[in-house]
Amino acid sequence: MILTRPIIVRLVLLGLITAILEVSFFSGLRVFGSSPDGALLVVMSLGLLGGSLSGAVAGFGIGFVIDCLLLQTLGATSLSLMAVGYVAGRYREGFGRPTLGATALLGGVLTLLGVVAFAAIQVGLGVDADVSTIVIRDAFVTTIIGAALAPPVLWTVRRLLRPALIEDGPGAGGERRSPGVTPPAAATEPEI
Amino acid sequence: MYRKQVRRRRAVLFALVAVSLTFLSLYFQESSGGPLHRIQRVVATVLSPFEEGASRALKPAQDTVNWFSETFEAKGDNEELRDEVADLRDRLAQAETTLQQRQELEKLVAVTGGVVPPGQETVTGRVIGRSPTVWYSTVTIDQGTSAGVRVDDPVVAADGLAGKVTEATRGTSQVTLITDPNSSVTGRVLPGGSTGIVEPNVGDPRDLTLNFIQRGEEIEEGQLVVTAGFSAGDLGSLFPPGIPIGKVTESSLEEQQAYQRIHLRAFADLRDMDFVQVIVESGK
C-alpha cells in the first residue's frame, strides 16, 4: 500500500466510520439472532490489501476506538482485531490476492478467530462464563455471516483505497504482487 | 533492505501487542479517574455526536434489515402472507419504528412512574451504542453528566430493570446491564416476599438466577421478581424497590445446598431496547 497524505486521511476516516458503525449499526442488526462483525471484516480487508503490518495497525486502531466508544476495557478489542489483521496480512503475503471463494472462506475463518480470541481475552481477564450453547451458536452464526459479507466488504474497501494499492495502481499492469517491497524474496520470506 | 523491513515490521507488531497488554493491565489497576479512563472518556465524548447521528440516521435501515431477518425466521409459519408482507415492508418498517419507539417510551414512563423515590427524577436516554459481543453486557446511551447522570444511577427499560450506570462522560454514559457478569441486584419474589440476589447466567442474555433464597420457601413458576431496594441506615440498595426484574421460570432445590436457586426470565428485552430511563437525583 502506498501511503500518501490523502490515503492516510482516507484510512483514518475509514477506521473511525467503521468503529462508529460497529457500535451504532452492526451491533443492533439481528441476523438469525446474532450480529455481523463489520469492524472485523474491514480489518481483514485492510490486512488482505496492505499486508500484515497494515492489518495489525488497523486492528489496533479500530479496536481502540471501539473500546473507547463502548467505555469498556481498553486493549481487549485491539488485541483480537490485531490478530485478525495480522493473519489476513500474512495470508496475502504468502498466497497473493485472494479469489472470491478464498475471501469468503477467510471471512469465516477470521471471524471465528476474532470471536475465539476475544473470548480467550475475556476469560483471561477473569470473566467467569460457561461455554453455553448460546455462545457456540452465536459464534457459528457470526462466522457464517462473516463468510457471506467478506467479499462485498473487501470489494468496498478496495474501491476506497484503490489509488494506494500496488496491484491496482497505474503502471502495475495487473501484475500480481504481494504488498510491500518483497517480490524477489517472497518465496523464501521468513515467518515473523 | 528486506531484512530491515522485516525487523521494522516485527518491532511495530511487538510494540502494538505490548501497548495493548499495557492498556489491559493499567486499565484494571487504575481508578476511574486515571489517565486511560480520561483518554477513553475524551475520545467517547468527541465521537459521541457522530455515534448518535449514525444511530438515528441508520435506525430505519437497521429496522429494515431486522425486519427481513425476523420475517425470514418466521417464513415457515407465514408462507401464504409473503407477497402481501413484501408489498407493505417499506411502510411497515417506518411505521413500526415510530410505533415501537412511542410504545417503549410510554411503557418506560409507566414502569418508573410509581417507583421513583422522592428527591429523584428520571432522565430518558436513547441507546446509541451496544457491545457487539455476548461477553460485555453494556450499552451506551446519549445522556451523560450534563443531564445529571452519575455513576451507579439505576437504569430502567420499557419492561423492567435494565442495569446501572458504570461510566459517564459529559454527553454519554455506559450502562452495565443486569446480564453482565459483574451485576447483582437484591430481588424480592411476589407474592410471598422472599428475597435473594439476582445474578446473570453469563452467555444466556435473558436467563437470570435468584440465589440465596432460604430453603422451604415455596416459589412457583410464573411468580414475579422485583427489586427489593433494602435500606439499613446509611447503607442501601442502589435500586429503588418495586422495579420489575423478571418472572420465575424454574425453581431448583438441591439436597446439598442450604439455599434455593431460582431461574428467571428478564422482562426487559435488553438486546433490542431503544430507550431507557435513568433515575437521577433531582436538581443535579
Interface residues (C-beta under 8 A of the other chain):
Chain A: L16 A19 I20 L21 E22 V23 S24 F25 F26 S27 G28 L29 R30 V31 F32 S35 D37 A39 S52 L53 A56 V57 F60 G63 V65 D67 C68 L69 L70 L71 Q72 T73 L74 G75 A76 S78 L79 M82 Y86 V115 F118 A119 I121 Q122 L125 V127 D128 A129 D130 V131 S132 I134 V135 D138 G180 V181 T182 P184 A185 E189 P190 I192
Chain B: M1 Y2 Q5 V6 R9 R10 V12 L13 L16 V17 V19 S20 L21 T22 F23 L24 Y27 F28 L36 I39 Q40 R41 V43 A44 L47 S48 F50 E51 E52 A54 S55 L58 A61 Q62 V65 N66 S69 E70 E73 I128 G129 R130 S131 P132 T133 V134 W135 Y136 T138 T140 T166 E167 T169 T172 Q174 P181 N201 V202 G203 D204 P205 R271 D272
